[in-house]
């Protein structure tokens, strides 16, 4: 059993609240078509999600030998690919996107209990905001920190500190809810408790290997009894 008092909750977005791989995959296909390259599969894209769009673009392009995955962000080909991908993704942002089962119930419960919620994602802030608006769940979150909001993105803990400061709370009093080793590392670096889903994007690796405080198969497994979070 996991039990942790929490004054606020910080959610990752992709792979935690929403399954967004379909839109990302369509954008990847469109980008590769632009470069006259063969398509990638949705499963390949799923294994590359979670490190931010620049690294996703590098993984997609390097899989077709169009770029070295370690290429600098200043590289002309990378910059062109990144620009094309963003243009494509704006068109496919909500294509096939689904809110995971259990998410609406938890968000409603936390809102009823007046527990502040935030988003910490490596997806661009503007795209994350638009996705949440389109899915009609943006109003649940007091603050959204994207991969381009601050100088450092996850797994650096800067975003968690920024959110805690914005809410006027200690980061140790919060709870991070994510789906990947990146989320666990982020929370550990900040001294914040962390719960992860077992259905998200973790590069095909068992999430248990990251040693989170708890693993859930649906976010409605987090039963909230203010101020306790209890997984049963």
Wavefront OBJ file of the C-alpha trace (Angstrom):
o trace
v 0.000 0.000 0.000
v 1.178 3.502 -0.829
v 0.168 6.340 1.444
v 1.461 9.871 1.198
v 0.069 13.174 2.404
v 0.113 15.695 -0.438
v -0.852 19.345 -0.635
v -0.667 19.512 -4.439
v -0.341 17.142 -7.392
v 1.862 17.538 -10.460
v 0.972 15.460 -13.515
v 3.013 14.515 -16.534
v 0.886 14.778 -19.682
v 1.657 12.262 -22.436
v 1.385 8.675 -21.263
v -0.073 9.746 -17.919
v -3.238 11.739 -18.615
v -3.558 11.232 -22.369
v -2.510 8.747 -25.030
v -1.165 11.102 -27.689
v 1.004 8.758 -29.764
v -1.397 8.694 -32.702
v -1.046 12.436 -33.353
v 2.714 12.331 -32.885
v 2.986 9.384 -35.258
v 0.982 11.157 -37.963
v 3.219 14.198 -37.602
v 6.299 11.977 -37.884
v 4.969 10.381 -41.062
v 4.242 13.794 -42.578
v 7.726 15.025 -41.688
v 9.400 11.967 -43.208
v 7.284 12.329 -46.341
v 8.686 15.847 -46.626
v 12.178 14.346 -46.691
v 11.107 11.517 -49.074
v 11.895 8.954 -46.372
v 10.121 5.740 -45.406
v 7.561 5.894 -42.611
v 8.075 4.864 -38.999
v 5.607 2.757 -37.034
v 3.411 4.027 -34.217
v 5.136 1.627 -31.829
v 8.525 3.106 -32.696
v 7.229 6.590 -31.942
v 5.744 5.349 -28.670
v 9.202 4.237 -27.547
v 10.711 7.648 -28.372
v 8.150 9.843 -26.598
v 8.881 11.556 -23.289
v 12.130 13.441 -23.824
v 10.712 16.454 -25.628
v 10.004 17.137 -29.302
v 13.608 17.990 -30.302
v 14.847 14.577 -29.138
v 11.804 12.890 -30.695
v 12.627 14.501 -34.046
v 16.251 13.367 -33.745
v 15.159 9.789 -32.989
v 12.786 9.748 -35.967
v 15.339 11.225 -38.369
v 18.222 9.078 -37.148
v 16.107 5.931 -37.569
v 16.162 6.692 -41.318
v 19.850 7.694 -41.308
v 18.917 11.297 -42.065
v 20.610 12.579 -38.907
v 22.885 11.393 -36.135
v 20.763 11.182 -32.970
v 23.434 13.133 -31.069
v 23.444 15.983 -33.594
v 23.562 19.533 -32.253
v 20.387 21.597 -32.120
v 22.245 24.102 -34.298
v 22.489 21.638 -37.175
v 20.733 23.014 -40.261
v 19.044 19.738 -41.202
v 17.804 19.225 -37.659
v 16.424 22.747 -37.489
v 14.552 22.221 -40.748
v 13.177 18.862 -39.585
v 12.150 20.329 -36.231
v 10.336 23.191 -37.971
v 8.541 20.808 -40.336
v 7.558 18.483 -37.487
v 6.052 21.335 -35.448
v 4.056 22.493 -38.461
v 2.773 18.955 -39.011
v 2.036 18.372 -35.326
v -0.094 21.493 -35.104
v -2.340 19.776 -37.670
v -2.375 16.362 -35.950
v -2.261 17.476 -32.300
v -5.555 15.868 -31.269
v -5.719 13.152 -33.933
v -6.642 9.917 -32.188
v -5.792 11.365 -28.769
v -7.654 9.811 -25.853
v -7.876 10.688 -22.169
v -7.010 7.571 -20.202
v -9.722 5.839 -18.196
v -9.751 6.973 -14.576
v -8.330 10.420 -15.308
v -11.607 12.399 -15.303
v -12.657 10.841 -12.009
v -9.373 11.713 -10.291
v -9.297 15.272 -11.639
v -12.862 15.871 -10.474
v -12.073 14.417 -7.052
v -9.000 16.573 -6.568
v -10.873 19.675 -7.694
v -13.670 18.912 -5.238
v -11.083 18.646 -2.458
v -9.460 21.954 -3.519
v -6.098 20.280 -4.026
v -4.075 22.334 -6.549
v -3.014 20.557 -9.731
v -0.261 21.330 -12.244
v 1.215 19.928 -15.451
v 4.942 19.271 -15.893
v 5.711 17.958 -19.370
v 8.570 17.935 -21.846
v 6.140 18.803 -24.641
v 6.245 22.436 -25.771
v 4.174 24.682 -23.504
v 2.002 26.134 -26.289
v 1.201 22.718 -27.757
v 0.474 21.290 -24.305
v -1.851 24.181 -23.519
v -3.715 23.768 -26.805
v -4.056 20.009 -26.328
v -5.511 20.466 -22.837
v -7.884 23.152 -24.119
v -9.044 20.972 -27.003
v -9.646 18.083 -24.587
v -11.525 20.454 -22.249
v -9.373 19.722 -19.186
v -7.075 22.782 -19.099
v -9.176 24.422 -16.353
v -8.162 21.784 -13.812
v -4.543 22.947 -13.719
v -3.332 26.101 -12.008
v -0.006 26.103 -13.840
v 1.506 24.366 -16.847
v 5.267 23.999 -17.291
v 6.385 22.722 -20.695
v 9.702 21.601 -22.074
v 10.450 25.111 -23.307
v 9.095 27.065 -20.319
v 12.357 27.014 -18.364
v 16.000 26.582 -19.336
v 16.057 22.959 -18.141
v 13.389 20.343 -18.787
v 12.825 16.999 -17.038
v 14.711 15.104 -15.620
v 16.078 18.330 -14.136
v 13.939 19.195 -11.086
v 13.600 22.890 -12.033
v 9.984 22.507 -13.129
v 8.887 20.950 -9.847
v 10.581 23.713 -7.849
v 8.998 26.327 -10.117
v 5.522 24.864 -9.620
v 5.919 24.542 -5.849
v 7.129 28.150 -5.644
v 4.192 29.321 -7.757
v 1.784 27.536 -5.404
v 3.600 28.808 -2.297
v 4.300 25.279 -1.066
v 7.305 23.067 -0.319
v 8.102 20.667 -3.153
v 8.352 17.804 -0.642
v 4.666 18.288 0.204
v 3.530 17.519 -3.339
v 3.035 14.361 -5.362
v 4.388 13.759 -8.865
v 2.287 11.484 -11.078
v 3.983 10.276 -14.242
v 4.687 7.301 -16.454
v 8.420 7.110 -17.074
v 11.882 6.825 -15.581
v 12.305 10.502 -16.473
v 9.408 11.407 -14.165
v 10.828 9.287 -11.337
v 14.271 10.851 -11.709
v 12.733 14.329 -11.752
v 10.772 13.712 -8.562
v 13.694 12.051 -6.775
v 15.971 14.996 -7.626
v 13.493 17.352 -5.983
v 12.699 15.132 -2.989
v 9.096 14.766 -4.136
v 7.083 11.521 -3.779
v 6.226 9.905 -7.125
v 3.562 7.519 -8.412
v 3.662 6.175 -11.974
v 1.284 4.437 -14.362
v 2.142 1.104 -15.939
v 0.475 1.951 -19.265
v 2.523 4.954 -20.396
v 5.674 5.616 -22.386
v 8.908 4.351 -20.870
v 10.906 3.333 -23.932
v 9.703 -0.257 -23.699
v 11.388 -0.785 -20.329
v 9.594 -1.999 -17.159
v 8.651 1.061 -15.125
v 9.200 -0.923 -11.925
v 12.945 -0.781 -12.630
v 12.822 2.943 -11.808
v 11.680 2.239 -8.234
v 8.794 4.724 -7.911
v 6.881 4.948 -4.646
v 3.935 3.169 -6.270
v 2.657 1.925 -9.635
v -0.984 2.115 -10.727
v -2.849 0.711 -13.724
v -5.467 3.469 -13.641
v -5.379 6.859 -11.987
v -8.683 6.151 -10.281
v -6.691 3.740 -8.119
v -5.481 6.846 -6.330
v -8.263 7.175 -3.800
v -8.207 10.602 -2.279
v -9.127 11.181 1.348
v -7.880 14.725 2.006
v -5.066 15.171 2.798
v -4.094 11.532 2.172
v -3.549 9.766 -1.154
v -4.019 6.036 -0.814
v -3.532 3.336 -3.404
v -5.437 0.177 -2.540
l 1 2 3 4 5 6 7 8 9 10 11 12 13 14 15 16 17 18 19 20 21 22 23 24 25 26 27 28 29 30 31 32 33 34 35 36 37 38 39 40 41 42 43 44 45 46 47 48 49 50 51 52 53 54 55 56 57 58 59 60 61 62 63 64 65 66 67 68 69 70 71 72 73 74 75 76 77 78 79 80 81 82 83 84 85 86 87 88 89 90 91 92 93 94 95 96 97 98 99 100 101 102 103 104 105 106 107 108 109 110 111 112 113 114 115 116 117 118 119 120 121 122 123 124 125 126 127 128 129 130 131 132 133 134 135 136 137 138 139 140 141 142 143 144 145 146 147 148 149 150 151 152 153 154 155 156 157 158 159 160 161 162 163 164 165 166 167 168 169 170 171 172 173 174 175 176 177 178 179 180 181 182 183 184 185 186 187 188 189 190 191 192 193 194 195 196 197 198 199 200 201 202 203 204 205 206 207 208 209 210 211 212 213 214 215 216 217 218 219 220 221 222 223 224 225 226 227 228 229 230 231 232
